[in-house]
Amino acid sequence: MTRDQLTGSPLFVDCLYQGSRNGNSSDDPLHVLLPVSNQGGFRIIGKREKPKLVVMTTSLNDADWPDEIDRETGIVTYFGDNKKPGHELHDTPRYGNLLLKYMFENVHGGCEGRRSVPPVLIFARSGGWRDMMFLGLAVPGASSLDANDDLVAVWKLRNGSRFQNYRAKLTILDEPVIDQAWIEQIASGNPLGPSCPKSWSGWVETGVYKALRAPRAIEHRNREEQLPTDTNGVAMLDKIHAYFSDNPFKFEACAARIAEMMLPAIAGDMDLTRAVKDGGRDATGRYRIGEGPSAVLVDFALEAKCYAPGKSVGVKELSRLISRLRHRQFGILVTTSFVGLQAYQEIKEDQHPIVIICGKDIVQLLIRRGIGNLAALDTWLNEF
């Protein structure tokens, strides 16, 4: 949507709102769409102590603070604004972490608490200049999380100094369009007015999260979806491949560690097999389903392929892993490259229980654990 169409426009999920082209903060489209400022990751309507509406923005490409949206589940991971050492957790210029603390405390305060939670509109920088894409109307928390998990203060180390920041989980509600009439009612102090979306009022009254879920129409990923496209991600993946290229068998221990990052319920250490005659498996292990005495342990086999990012894992390699799986086992493939289209289609169509961890997945898993640049990656790789 172009700049001259912004005033009074509804907010459509995944619609791109174009700003000006002046090369300064006035290019920002949000202060034309909404009665908020033209800068900052956190912007509000109302008073800081009791905001009526919160607008949260993200670039979705900060390697140190990897905000994410899972469109299949509707869950957003959003990091607060204490991103440099030298300040207490809540001592930030835009008071973003205080806003998060305020909202999440009220989420767990029953119906009266939820009535105090301001609607949250999330936008992501997209396209060029200062253009923004509307991701949706969000509420703090998720149906699968409790008060111990939806807002967590995480530690970070930078230049030898330790500091904390919030990692928040929010749910995008199932509302494809947000009308400006509701924004006006919110600004006037009536968020549950006649234009209020049903999913919002339902959440306030009952605490039920009606998430905007978008199941994949095609279950297999193409090459572009399996490899990083940003400069930093490409460089990280190239470094991993180069590190193990002379001795790909060493990659097996790395692949096992990566699998544990994606599947933290893996029980105990994996058993790495011999470099030759491994029976189609580079490691074996067990995955825990459930908790405590009720847990069930399921066996799995892992195959590691340290391929150059341009070389695909094909049918032959996957058939080797599949043929070695016994009844009630599943497989994990970890590769620095991608799975070819035919092989991926056969896995899905034949419903083989194989977890694919490709190049893009590896980079994202490392970034989530604070390994977001080449220097940090060097330190991590030296462990193998």
C-alpha positions as CSV (number, residue, x, y, z in Angstrom):
1,M,0.0,0.0,0.0
2,T,1.5,3.3,-1.1
3,R,2.0,6.3,1.2
4,D,-0.9,8.3,-0.2
5,Q,-3.3,5.5,0.7
6,L,-2.3,5.1,4.4
7,T,-4.5,7.7,6.1
8,G,-7.5,5.9,7.5
9,S,-6.5,2.6,6.0
10,P,-7.5,-0.7,7.7
11,L,-4.6,-2.9,8.8
12,F,-4.4,-6.1,6.7
13,V,-2.3,-9.0,7.9
14,D,0.9,-9.4,5.8
15,C,0.1,-6.2,3.9
16,L,3.2,-4.0,3.1
17,Y,2.7,-0.3,4.0
18,Q,5.0,1.9,2.1
19,G,6.6,5.0,3.6
20,S,8.1,8.1,2.0
21,R,11.4,8.3,0.3
22,N,13.0,11.3,2.0
23,G,15.8,9.3,3.6
24,N,15.0,10.2,7.3
25,S,12.6,9.3,10.1
26,S,9.7,11.0,8.4
27,D,9.6,8.1,5.9
28,D,8.1,5.8,8.6
29,P,4.6,4.9,7.6
30,L,3.3,4.0,11.1
31,H,2.7,7.5,12.3
32,V,0.5,8.1,9.3
33,L,-1.4,4.8,9.9
34,L,-1.7,5.2,13.7
35,P,-1.5,8.0,16.2
36,V,2.0,6.9,17.4
37,S,5.6,8.3,17.1
38,N,7.7,7.7,14.0
39,Q,10.6,5.9,15.7
40,G,11.3,3.1,18.1
41,G,10.7,-0.6,18.6
42,F,8.0,0.2,21.1
43,R,5.4,2.9,20.5
44,I,2.3,3.6,22.5
45,I,-1.0,5.4,22.6
46,G,-1.6,6.7,26.1
47,K,0.6,7.0,29.1
48,R,3.7,4.9,29.8
49,E,2.3,3.7,33.1
50,K,-1.0,2.5,31.5
51,P,-0.8,2.4,27.7
52,K,-4.0,2.0,25.7
53,L,-2.3,0.5,22.7
54,V,1.2,-0.8,22.0
55,V,2.9,-1.0,18.6
56,M,5.9,-3.3,18.5
57,T,8.3,-3.3,15.5
58,T,11.0,-5.7,14.5
59,S,13.5,-6.2,11.7
60,L,13.4,-10.0,12.0
61,N,17.1,-10.1,11.0
62,D,19.0,-9.1,14.2
63,A,21.5,-12.0,14.7
64,D,22.0,-11.1,18.3
65,W,18.3,-10.8,19.1
66,P,16.5,-13.1,16.7
67,D,12.8,-12.1,16.8
68,E,10.8,-14.7,15.0
69,I,7.2,-15.4,13.8
70,D,6.0,-18.9,13.4
71,R,3.2,-18.5,10.9
72,E,2.1,-22.1,11.3
73,T,1.4,-21.7,15.0
74,G,0.8,-18.0,15.3
75,I,3.5,-17.6,17.9
76,V,5.9,-14.6,17.9
77,T,9.2,-14.6,19.8
78,Y,10.1,-11.0,20.6
79,F,13.2,-9.7,22.5
80,G,13.0,-6.5,24.6
81,D,15.0,-3.3,24.2
82,N,17.8,-3.8,26.7
83,K,20.2,-4.8,24.0
84,K,23.5,-3.4,25.3
85,P,25.4,-3.7,28.6
86,G,25.4,-0.9,31.1
87,H,21.7,-0.8,32.1
88,E,19.4,-2.6,34.4
89,L,16.8,-4.9,32.8
90,H,14.0,-2.3,32.9
91,D,16.1,0.9,32.5
92,T,15.7,1.4,28.7
93,P,15.0,4.7,26.8
94,R,11.7,3.5,25.3
95,Y,10.6,1.7,28.5
96,G,9.9,-1.4,26.3
97,N,10.9,-3.9,28.9
98,L,8.7,-2.2,31.5
99,L,5.9,-2.5,29.1
100,L,6.5,-6.2,28.6
101,K,6.7,-6.7,32.4
102,Y,3.4,-4.7,32.9
103,M,1.6,-6.7,30.2
104,F,2.7,-10.1,31.2
105,E,2.0,-9.5,34.9
106,N,-1.6,-8.6,34.0
107,V,-2.0,-11.6,31.6
108,H,-1.9,-13.9,34.6
109,G,-4.2,-11.7,36.7
110,G,-7.5,-13.3,35.6
111,C,-10.2,-11.4,33.7
112,E,-9.6,-8.1,35.5
113,G,-5.9,-8.4,34.7
114,R,-6.5,-9.1,31.0
115,R,-8.7,-6.0,30.8
116,S,-5.7,-3.9,31.7
117,V,-3.6,-5.4,28.9
118,P,-3.4,-3.1,25.9
119,P,-3.9,-4.5,22.3
120,V,-0.6,-5.1,20.6
121,L,0.0,-4.5,16.9
122,I,3.2,-6.0,15.5
123,F,4.9,-4.7,12.4
124,A,8.1,-6.0,10.7
125,R,10.4,-4.0,8.5
126,S,10.1,-5.3,5.0
127,G,11.0,-4.3,1.4
128,G,13.2,-1.2,1.2
129,W,13.5,2.1,3.0
130,R,11.3,2.2,6.1
131,D,8.4,0.2,4.7
132,M,6.5,-2.0,7.2
133,M,4.5,-5.2,7.0
134,F,1.6,-5.8,9.4
135,L,2.0,-9.1,11.2
136,G,-1.2,-9.0,13.2
137,L,-3.0,-8.2,16.4
138,A,-1.2,-10.0,19.3
139,V,-1.7,-10.8,22.9
140,P,1.0,-11.7,25.5
141,G,1.6,-15.4,26.1
142,A,0.3,-18.6,24.4
143,S,-2.0,-21.4,25.3
144,S,0.9,-23.8,25.6
145,L,2.9,-21.6,28.0
146,D,2.6,-20.7,31.7
147,A,3.9,-17.8,33.7
148,N,7.3,-19.3,33.9
149,D,7.8,-19.6,30.2
150,D,6.0,-16.8,28.4
151,L,8.3,-13.9,29.6
152,V,11.9,-14.9,30.5
153,A,14.9,-12.7,31.4
154,V,17.9,-14.1,29.5
155,W,21.5,-13.3,30.1
156,K,23.8,-12.0,27.3
157,L,27.6,-11.5,27.2
158,R,29.0,-8.6,25.1
159,N,32.5,-7.3,25.3
160,G,33.1,-9.1,28.6
161,S,30.0,-7.5,30.2
162,R,26.9,-9.5,31.3
163,F,23.4,-8.0,31.1
164,Q,19.8,-9.2,30.8
165,N,17.0,-8.7,28.3
166,Y,13.5,-10.1,28.0
167,R,12.4,-12.9,25.6
168,A,8.7,-12.7,25.2
169,K,6.2,-15.0,23.5
170,L,3.1,-13.6,22.1
171,T,0.2,-15.0,20.1
172,I,-1.1,-13.5,16.8
173,L,-4.9,-13.6,17.0
174,D,-7.1,-14.8,14.1
175,E,-8.0,-11.4,12.8
176,P,-7.2,-10.8,9.1
177,V,-8.2,-7.1,9.3
178,I,-8.1,-4.4,12.0
179,D,-10.4,-1.5,11.3
180,Q,-9.5,2.1,12.2
181,A,-12.8,2.5,14.0
182,W,-11.4,0.1,16.7
183,I,-8.2,2.1,16.9
184,E,-10.3,5.2,17.6
185,Q,-12.2,3.4,20.3
186,I,-9.0,2.2,21.9
187,A,-7.6,5.8,21.9
188,S,-10.9,7.0,23.5
189,G,-10.5,4.4,26.3
190,N,-13.1,1.9,25.0
191,P,-11.1,-1.2,23.7
192,L,-14.1,-3.4,24.1
193,G,-16.4,-1.1,22.1
194,P,-18.6,-2.2,19.2
195,S,-15.7,-2.4,16.7
196,C,-13.7,-4.7,18.9
197,P,-12.6,-7.9,17.2
198,K,-14.2,-11.1,18.6
199,S,-10.9,-12.9,19.1
200,W,-9.7,-10.0,21.3
201,S,-12.9,-9.7,23.4
202,G,-13.0,-13.4,23.7
203,W,-9.5,-13.5,25.0
204,V,-10.1,-10.8,27.5
205,E,-13.2,-12.4,28.9
206,T,-12.1,-16.1,28.9
207,G,-8.3,-16.2,28.4
208,V,-8.7,-18.4,25.3
209,Y,-6.1,-17.8,22.6
210,K,-7.6,-18.0,19.1
211,A,-4.4,-18.0,17.2
212,L,-4.0,-17.2,13.5
213,R,-2.6,-20.5,12.3
214,A,-1.5,-21.0,8.7
215,P,-0.7,-24.7,7.9
216,R,1.7,-25.2,5.1
217,A,-0.1,-26.1,1.8
218,I,3.0,-28.0,0.7
219,E,4.8,-29.9,3.4
220,H,8.2,-30.1,1.7
221,R,10.6,-27.1,1.5
222,N,12.3,-26.1,-1.7
223,R,16.0,-25.2,-1.9
224,E,15.4,-21.5,-1.2
225,E,13.6,-22.4,2.0
226,Q,16.3,-24.7,3.2
227,L,19.3,-22.3,2.8
228,P,20.0,-18.9,4.4
229,T,19.7,-15.9,2.1
230,D,21.2,-13.1,4.3
231,T,25.0,-12.4,4.1
232,N,25.7,-13.4,7.7
233,G,23.8,-16.7,7.5
234,V,25.5,-17.7,4.2
235,A,28.9,-16.9,5.7
236,M,28.2,-18.9,8.9
237,L,27.1,-21.9,6.9
238,D,30.2,-21.7,4.6
239,K,32.4,-21.6,7.7
240,I,30.8,-24.7,9.2
241,H,31.2,-26.6,5.9
242,A,34.8,-25.5,5.5
243,Y,35.7,-26.4,9.1
244,F,34.7,-30.0,8.6
245,S,35.3,-30.4,4.9
246,D,38.7,-32.1,5.4
247,N,37.3,-34.6,7.9
248,P,33.5,-34.9,7.5
249,F,33.4,-37.6,10.2
250,K,34.1,-34.9,12.8
251,F,30.8,-33.3,11.7
252,E,28.9,-36.1,13.2
253,A,29.5,-34.8,16.8
254,C,28.5,-31.4,15.6
255,A,25.4,-32.7,14.0
256,A,24.5,-34.5,17.2
257,R,24.8,-31.2,19.1
258,I,22.7,-29.4,16.6
259,A,20.0,-32.1,16.8
260,E,19.9,-31.6,20.6
261,M,19.3,-27.9,20.0
262,M,16.3,-28.6,17.9
263,L,15.0,-31.6,20.0
264,P,15.9,-30.7,23.6
265,A,14.0,-33.8,24.8
266,I,16.7,-36.1,23.5
267,A,17.6,-38.2,26.6
268,G,21.3,-38.4,27.5
269,D,24.2,-38.5,25.1
270,M,24.0,-39.9,21.7
271,D,26.1,-42.9,20.7
272,L,28.3,-42.0,17.7
273,T,29.0,-44.9,15.4
274,R,32.3,-45.8,13.7
275,A,33.5,-43.8,10.8
276,V,33.1,-46.8,8.5
277,K,30.5,-49.6,8.4
278,D,28.1,-47.6,10.5
279,G,25.0,-49.3,9.0
280,G,23.6,-46.1,7.6
281,R,23.6,-44.3,10.9
282,D,26.1,-41.8,12.2
283,A,24.6,-41.7,15.7
284,T,21.8,-43.3,17.7
285,G,19.9,-42.1,20.7
286,R,16.6,-41.9,22.5
287,Y,14.0,-39.2,22.6
288,R,11.9,-38.6,25.7
289,I,8.1,-38.1,25.3
290,G,6.3,-37.0,28.4
291,E,7.8,-36.3,31.9
292,G,9.0,-38.2,34.9
293,P,7.8,-41.8,35.4
294,S,5.2,-41.3,32.7
295,A,7.8,-40.7,30.0
296,V,8.3,-42.9,27.0
297,L,11.7,-43.3,25.3
298,V,11.7,-43.6,21.5
299,D,14.8,-44.8,19.6
300,F,16.1,-42.7,16.7
301,A,19.0,-42.8,14.2
302,L,20.9,-39.8,13.0
303,E,22.7,-39.3,9.7
304,A,25.1,-36.3,9.2
305,K,25.9,-34.9,5.8
306,C,28.6,-32.2,5.6
307,Y,27.9,-31.1,2.0
308,A,28.7,-27.9,0.3
309,P,25.6,-25.6,0.4
310,G,25.2,-26.1,-3.4
311,K,25.1,-29.9,-3.3
312,S,21.8,-31.5,-2.4
313,V,21.1,-34.6,-0.3
314,G,19.3,-36.9,-2.7
315,V,17.2,-40.0,-2.7
316,K,20.1,-42.4,-2.4
317,E,21.4,-40.9,0.9
318,L,17.9,-40.7,2.5
319,S,17.0,-44.2,1.3
320,R,20.1,-45.5,3.2
321,L,18.9,-43.9,6.4
322,I,15.2,-45.0,5.9
323,S,16.2,-48.6,5.3
324,R,18.0,-48.8,8.6
325,L,15.1,-47.6,10.7
326,R,13.4,-50.3,12.7
327,H,9.8,-50.4,13.8
328,R,8.8,-47.5,16.0
329,Q,12.0,-45.6,15.3
330,F,12.5,-42.2,13.6
331,G,15.4,-40.7,11.8
332,I,17.1,-37.3,11.9
333,L,19.1,-35.9,9.0
334,V,21.5,-33.0,9.7
335,T,23.0,-31.4,6.6
336,T,24.9,-28.2,5.9
337,S,23.1,-28.2,2.5
338,F,19.6,-29.0,1.5
339,V,17.4,-32.0,0.6
340,G,16.6,-32.3,-3.1
341,L,13.0,-31.9,-4.2
342,Q,12.4,-35.5,-5.2
343,A,13.9,-36.9,-2.0
344,Y,11.9,-34.4,0.2
345,Q,8.6,-35.2,-1.7
346,E,9.2,-38.9,-1.2
347,I,9.7,-38.5,2.5
348,K,6.4,-36.6,2.9
349,E,4.3,-38.6,0.5
350,D,5.5,-41.9,2.0
351,Q,5.2,-40.5,5.5
352,H,8.7,-41.6,6.6
353,P,9.4,-40.4,10.1
354,I,12.4,-38.3,9.3
355,V,13.3,-34.9,10.9
356,I,15.1,-32.7,8.4
357,I,17.6,-30.2,9.8
358,C,19.1,-28.3,6.8
359,G,21.5,-25.4,6.4
360,K,19.0,-22.7,7.2
361,D,17.8,-24.6,10.3
362,I,21.4,-24.9,11.6
363,V,22.1,-21.2,11.3
364,Q,18.8,-20.3,13.0
365,L,19.4,-22.7,15.9
366,L,22.9,-21.3,16.5
367,I,21.6,-17.7,16.4
368,R,18.9,-18.5,19.0
369,R,21.7,-19.6,21.3
370,G,23.7,-16.5,20.9
371,I,26.1,-17.8,18.2
372,G,25.2,-15.1,15.7
373,N,28.4,-14.1,14.1
374,L,31.6,-15.6,12.7
375,A,33.7,-14.8,15.8
376,A,31.2,-16.6,18.1
377,L,31.0,-19.4,15.6
378,D,34.8,-19.9,15.6
379,T,34.7,-20.3,19.3
380,W,31.9,-22.8,19.2
381,L,33.5,-24.9,16.3
382,N,36.7,-25.2,18.3
383,E,34.9,-27.5,20.7
384,F,34.8,-30.2,18.1
